[in-house]
Amino acid sequence: MAASSLSTFSSLSRRTTSRFSTFQSQPHHTFFIPKPTQNPPFYLLLNPTKLNPITPNSTPAETTYFDNTDPEEISTYDPPERPEDFIEPPSFDDGPMESEEDIAKAYEELYGAAYSGETFLGNDIYVMDSKVKKTTGFGKAKKEKSKDGFDERVVQVRRVTKVVKGGKQLHFRAIVVVGDKKGNVGVGVGKAKEVIAAVQKSAVNARRNLITVPMTKYLTFPHRSEGDFGAARVMLRPAAPGTGVIAGGAVRIVLEMAGVENALGKQLGSNNALNNARATVVAVQKMRQFSEVAQERGIPMEELWK
């Protein structure tokens, strides 16, 4: 029994191959060799090989420098001869002196026309003037200087909010006083979404509401006056020459823009700037000149003081 089992094991060992045998002893095995493609295989990307640089077949040109010169030889400069019609240019100091107009033109080219306030090259001298109104249209900028002679003073700029159905609307309200300091003054108010637009609107509104302030030759009021607007109440009094404008807030701005130099003013009610400015206008409108009163009464002005 034991002999038969050994013979069977030996016969099986002859037929079966060892797992450690090489592939060369098994000619029936086949291997898959990939075809060459345009893109390199993945294993070449993991292990790149160094390629030799491609050299051109032509031989490089041999260049040599300074073959026929001696570096130790001393060379001399031989300038070319001047032509017969050559005229030597004048030196800087020998030229004519520049005039003041030429110097002004040079400064205008460097710094612009606003440097001196005059132009010699036809440029705009109001380019840096803040009082110049700029209006644009069709891509062109047109600048016009206000020639009405009225100065503008901003009394107050407030942020106001209007509550609507969808939320709140934010605007700016500006109070501006305009005047020529010759007896004409106006108070205006305007609202807009931007401060500059609000100031422009209020300035236009002030020019629409101009009044004339009666004054004597000493630039003061002819008599006392009081004015009310809303909860604001303003008292105005004439003053002697040299007193100045003794007032505060919006009252002072209105009197200064009107050209009053000697006056007393007092705010007796609310501190609201807009109401006080309008109350000042109401008080000024109540004033009358002596000549007007004498003409209405039909008497000479000398009898007014009797």
Disulfide bonds with the S-S distance in Angstrom:
none
